[in-house]
Amino acid sequence: MQIRQRITDVMNAAIADIFMLDVDHISSHPEFDFRADLHASSIQYFPLIARIEDEFDIVIDSYAFQKRAHTIEDAISLVTKQFIEQKEN
């Protein structure tokens, strides 16, 4: 499985758990905005980031994540980029 797909699967499952939504619903809407569509508070980013860090053994800057990852797709792209950068070093 490609890393981007694995990140997408883990991210969607984590978002579904944290926001108490169906994973299929989350998976079919990568354009969902964390704040506007999911009504995310800053505290909800931390378990998401922790889950991704634990699953992929990477470090994610939580401040940068909240500033740059407006949508689910943005978050997937950001995590994929950070994974590649950190695993190459």
PyMOL commands that place a pseudoatom at each C-alpha (Angstrom):
pseudoatom trace, name=CA, resn=MET, resi=1, chain=A, elem=C, hetatm=0, pos=[0.000, 0.000, 0.000]
pseudoatom trace, name=CA, resn=GLN, resi=2, chain=A, elem=C, hetatm=0, pos=[1.303, 3.430, -0.886]
pseudoatom trace, name=CA, resn=ILE, resi=3, chain=A, elem=C, hetatm=0, pos=[2.083, 5.713, 2.023]
pseudoatom trace, name=CA, resn=ARG, resi=4, chain=A, elem=C, hetatm=0, pos=[-0.385, 8.401, 0.947]
pseudoatom trace, name=CA, resn=GLN, resi=5, chain=A, elem=C, hetatm=0, pos=[-3.229, 5.869, 0.927]
pseudoatom trace, name=CA, resn=ARG, resi=6, chain=A, elem=C, hetatm=0, pos=[-2.167, 4.520, 4.324]
pseudoatom trace, name=CA, resn=ILE, resi=7, chain=A, elem=C, hetatm=0, pos=[-2.071, 8.071, 5.737]
pseudoatom trace, name=CA, resn=THR, resi=8, chain=A, elem=C, hetatm=0, pos=[-5.485, 8.761, 4.206]
pseudoatom trace, name=CA, resn=ASP, resi=9, chain=A, elem=C, hetatm=0, pos=[-6.966, 5.642, 5.795]
pseudoatom trace, name=CA, resn=VAL, resi=10, chain=A, elem=C, hetatm=0, pos=[-5.523, 6.372, 9.244]
pseudoatom trace, name=CA, resn=MET, resi=11, chain=A, elem=C, hetatm=0, pos=[-6.456, 10.058, 9.049]
pseudoatom trace, name=CA, resn=ASN, resi=12, chain=A, elem=C, hetatm=0, pos=[-10.043, 9.319, 8.020]
pseudoatom trace, name=CA, resn=ALA, resi=13, chain=A, elem=C, hetatm=0, pos=[-10.467, 6.738, 10.792]
pseudoatom trace, name=CA, resn=ALA, resi=14, chain=A, elem=C, hetatm=0, pos=[-9.019, 9.129, 13.380]
pseudoatom trace, name=CA, resn=ILE, resi=15, chain=A, elem=C, hetatm=0, pos=[-11.220, 12.020, 12.239]
pseudoatom trace, name=CA, resn=ALA, resi=16, chain=A, elem=C, hetatm=0, pos=[-14.295, 9.784, 12.294]
pseudoatom trace, name=CA, resn=ASP, resi=17, chain=A, elem=C, hetatm=0, pos=[-13.485, 8.693, 15.861]
pseudoatom trace, name=CA, resn=ILE, resi=18, chain=A, elem=C, hetatm=0, pos=[-12.683, 12.164, 17.176]
pseudoatom trace, name=CA, resn=PHE, resi=19, chain=A, elem=C, hetatm=0, pos=[-15.701, 13.854, 15.601]
pseudoatom trace, name=CA, resn=MET, resi=20, chain=A, elem=C, hetatm=0, pos=[-18.016, 10.860, 16.100]
pseudoatom trace, name=CA, resn=LEU, resi=21, chain=A, elem=C, hetatm=0, pos=[-18.848, 10.519, 12.414]
pseudoatom trace, name=CA, resn=ASP, resi=22, chain=A, elem=C, hetatm=0, pos=[-19.016, 7.586, 10.028]
pseudoatom trace, name=CA, resn=VAL, resi=23, chain=A, elem=C, hetatm=0, pos=[-15.644, 6.857, 8.412]
pseudoatom trace, name=CA, resn=ASP, resi=24, chain=A, elem=C, hetatm=0, pos=[-17.317, 6.375, 5.000]
pseudoatom trace, name=CA, resn=HIS, resi=25, chain=A, elem=C, hetatm=0, pos=[-18.828, 9.850, 5.285]
pseudoatom trace, name=CA, resn=ILE, resi=26, chain=A, elem=C, hetatm=0, pos=[-15.430, 11.353, 6.122]
pseudoatom trace, name=CA, resn=SER, resi=27, chain=A, elem=C, hetatm=0, pos=[-13.713, 9.374, 3.362]
pseudoatom trace, name=CA, resn=SER, resi=28, chain=A, elem=C, hetatm=0, pos=[-16.128, 10.637, 0.743]
pseudoatom trace, name=CA, resn=HIS, resi=29, chain=A, elem=C, hetatm=0, pos=[-15.585, 14.295, 1.693]
pseudoatom trace, name=CA, resn=PRO, resi=30, chain=A, elem=C, hetatm=0, pos=[-11.862, 15.153, 1.655]
pseudoatom trace, name=CA, resn=GLU, resi=31, chain=A, elem=C, hetatm=0, pos=[-12.881, 18.763, 1.046]
pseudoatom trace, name=CA, resn=PHE, resi=32, chain=A, elem=C, hetatm=0, pos=[-14.400, 19.064, 4.531]
pseudoatom trace, name=CA, resn=ASP, resi=33, chain=A, elem=C, hetatm=0, pos=[-12.970, 22.041, 6.369]
pseudoatom trace, name=CA, resn=PHE, resi=34, chain=A, elem=C, hetatm=0, pos=[-11.973, 21.267, 9.949]
pseudoatom trace, name=CA, resn=ARG, resi=35, chain=A, elem=C, hetatm=0, pos=[-13.416, 24.492, 11.338]
pseudoatom trace, name=CA, resn=ALA, resi=36, chain=A, elem=C, hetatm=0, pos=[-16.368, 25.206, 9.033]
pseudoatom trace, name=CA, resn=ASP, resi=37, chain=A, elem=C, hetatm=0, pos=[-17.646, 21.681, 8.361]
pseudoatom trace, name=CA, resn=LEU, resi=38, chain=A, elem=C, hetatm=0, pos=[-16.438, 19.677, 11.352]
pseudoatom trace, name=CA, resn=HIS, resi=39, chain=A, elem=C, hetatm=0, pos=[-16.611, 22.574, 13.839]
pseudoatom trace, name=CA, resn=ALA, resi=40, chain=A, elem=C, hetatm=0, pos=[-13.199, 21.601, 15.194]
pseudoatom trace, name=CA, resn=SER, resi=41, chain=A, elem=C, hetatm=0, pos=[-11.864, 23.272, 18.281]
pseudoatom trace, name=CA, resn=SER, resi=42, chain=A, elem=C, hetatm=0, pos=[-8.136, 23.555, 18.826]
pseudoatom trace, name=CA, resn=ILE, resi=43, chain=A, elem=C, hetatm=0, pos=[-8.283, 20.823, 21.467]
pseudoatom trace, name=CA, resn=GLN, resi=44, chain=A, elem=C, hetatm=0, pos=[-9.576, 18.316, 18.893]
pseudoatom trace, name=CA, resn=TYR, resi=45, chain=A, elem=C, hetatm=0, pos=[-6.429, 18.620, 16.807]
pseudoatom trace, name=CA, resn=PHE, resi=46, chain=A, elem=C, hetatm=0, pos=[-4.239, 17.122, 19.530]
pseudoatom trace, name=CA, resn=PRO, resi=47, chain=A, elem=C, hetatm=0, pos=[-5.625, 13.559, 19.550]
pseudoatom trace, name=CA, resn=LEU, resi=48, chain=A, elem=C, hetatm=0, pos=[-5.583, 13.581, 15.745]
pseudoatom trace, name=CA, resn=ILE, resi=49, chain=A, elem=C, hetatm=0, pos=[-1.954, 14.674, 15.639]
pseudoatom trace, name=CA, resn=ALA, resi=50, chain=A, elem=C, hetatm=0, pos=[-0.992, 12.222, 18.392]
pseudoatom trace, name=CA, resn=ARG, resi=51, chain=A, elem=C, hetatm=0, pos=[-2.605, 9.333, 16.540]
pseudoatom trace, name=CA, resn=ILE, resi=52, chain=A, elem=C, hetatm=0, pos=[-0.782, 10.184, 13.313]
pseudoatom trace, name=CA, resn=GLU, resi=53, chain=A, elem=C, hetatm=0, pos=[2.538, 10.612, 15.135]
pseudoatom trace, name=CA, resn=ASP, resi=54, chain=A, elem=C, hetatm=0, pos=[2.129, 7.264, 16.901]
pseudoatom trace, name=CA, resn=GLU, resi=55, chain=A, elem=C, hetatm=0, pos=[1.014, 5.396, 13.798]
pseudoatom trace, name=CA, resn=PHE, resi=56, chain=A, elem=C, hetatm=0, pos=[3.788, 6.678, 11.532]
pseudoatom trace, name=CA, resn=ASP, resi=57, chain=A, elem=C, hetatm=0, pos=[6.554, 7.439, 14.037]
pseudoatom trace, name=CA, resn=ILE, resi=58, chain=A, elem=C, hetatm=0, pos=[6.893, 11.048, 12.901]
pseudoatom trace, name=CA, resn=VAL, resi=59, chain=A, elem=C, hetatm=0, pos=[6.711, 14.436, 14.611]
pseudoatom trace, name=CA, resn=ILE, resi=60, chain=A, elem=C, hetatm=0, pos=[4.094, 16.944, 13.523]
pseudoatom trace, name=CA, resn=ASP, resi=61, chain=A, elem=C, hetatm=0, pos=[4.217, 20.597, 14.500]
pseudoatom trace, name=CA, resn=SER, resi=62, chain=A, elem=C, hetatm=0, pos=[0.731, 21.087, 15.959]
pseudoatom trace, name=CA, resn=TYR, resi=63, chain=A, elem=C, hetatm=0, pos=[0.777, 24.847, 15.377]
pseudoatom trace, name=CA, resn=ALA, resi=64, chain=A, elem=C, hetatm=0, pos=[1.708, 24.422, 11.704]
pseudoatom trace, name=CA, resn=PHE, resi=65, chain=A, elem=C, hetatm=0, pos=[-0.870, 21.662, 11.316]
pseudoatom trace, name=CA, resn=GLN, resi=66, chain=A, elem=C, hetatm=0, pos=[-3.665, 23.889, 12.611]
pseudoatom trace, name=CA, resn=LYS, resi=67, chain=A, elem=C, hetatm=0, pos=[-2.549, 26.804, 10.422]
pseudoatom trace, name=CA, resn=ARG, resi=68, chain=A, elem=C, hetatm=0, pos=[-2.001, 24.868, 7.186]
pseudoatom trace, name=CA, resn=ALA, resi=69, chain=A, elem=C, hetatm=0, pos=[-4.424, 21.949, 7.303]
pseudoatom trace, name=CA, resn=HIS, resi=70, chain=A, elem=C, hetatm=0, pos=[-7.724, 23.659, 6.603]
pseudoatom trace, name=CA, resn=THR, resi=71, chain=A, elem=C, hetatm=0, pos=[-9.338, 20.637, 4.962]
pseudoatom trace, name=CA, resn=ILE, resi=72, chain=A, elem=C, hetatm=0, pos=[-8.960, 16.891, 5.366]
pseudoatom trace, name=CA, resn=GLU, resi=73, chain=A, elem=C, hetatm=0, pos=[-7.136, 16.814, 2.028]
pseudoatom trace, name=CA, resn=ASP, resi=74, chain=A, elem=C, hetatm=0, pos=[-4.755, 19.543, 3.255]
pseudoatom trace, name=CA, resn=ALA, resi=75, chain=A, elem=C, hetatm=0, pos=[-4.043, 17.472, 6.364]
pseudoatom trace, name=CA, resn=ILE, resi=76, chain=A, elem=C, hetatm=0, pos=[-3.338, 14.348, 4.334]
pseudoatom trace, name=CA, resn=SER, resi=77, chain=A, elem=C, hetatm=0, pos=[-0.987, 16.258, 2.044]
pseudoatom trace, name=CA, resn=LEU, resi=78, chain=A, elem=C, hetatm=0, pos=[0.811, 17.895, 4.968]
pseudoatom trace, name=CA, resn=VAL, resi=79, chain=A, elem=C, hetatm=0, pos=[1.295, 14.604, 6.829]
pseudoatom trace, name=CA, resn=THR, resi=80, chain=A, elem=C, hetatm=0, pos=[2.437, 12.825, 3.656]
pseudoatom trace, name=CA, resn=LYS, resi=81, chain=A, elem=C, hetatm=0, pos=[5.010, 15.552, 3.006]
pseudoatom trace, name=CA, resn=GLN, resi=82, chain=A, elem=C, hetatm=0, pos=[6.256, 15.471, 6.591]
pseudoatom trace, name=CA, resn=PHE, resi=83, chain=A, elem=C, hetatm=0, pos=[6.438, 11.670, 6.543]
pseudoatom trace, name=CA, resn=ILE, resi=84, chain=A, elem=C, hetatm=0, pos=[8.551, 11.681, 3.389]
pseudoatom trace, name=CA, resn=GLU, resi=85, chain=A, elem=C, hetatm=0, pos=[10.834, 14.441, 4.715]
pseudoatom trace, name=CA, resn=GLN, resi=86, chain=A, elem=C, hetatm=0, pos=[11.360, 12.772, 8.076]
pseudoatom trace, name=CA, resn=LYS, resi=87, chain=A, elem=C, hetatm=0, pos=[11.859, 9.256, 6.733]
pseudoatom trace, name=CA, resn=GLU, resi=88, chain=A, elem=C, hetatm=0, pos=[14.398, 10.404, 4.145]
pseudoatom trace, name=CA, resn=ASN, resi=89, chain=A, elem=C, hetatm=0, pos=[16.638, 11.864, 6.860]
for i in range(1, 89): cmd.bond("trace and resi %d" % i, "trace and resi %d" % (i + 1))
show_as sticks, trace
zoom trace
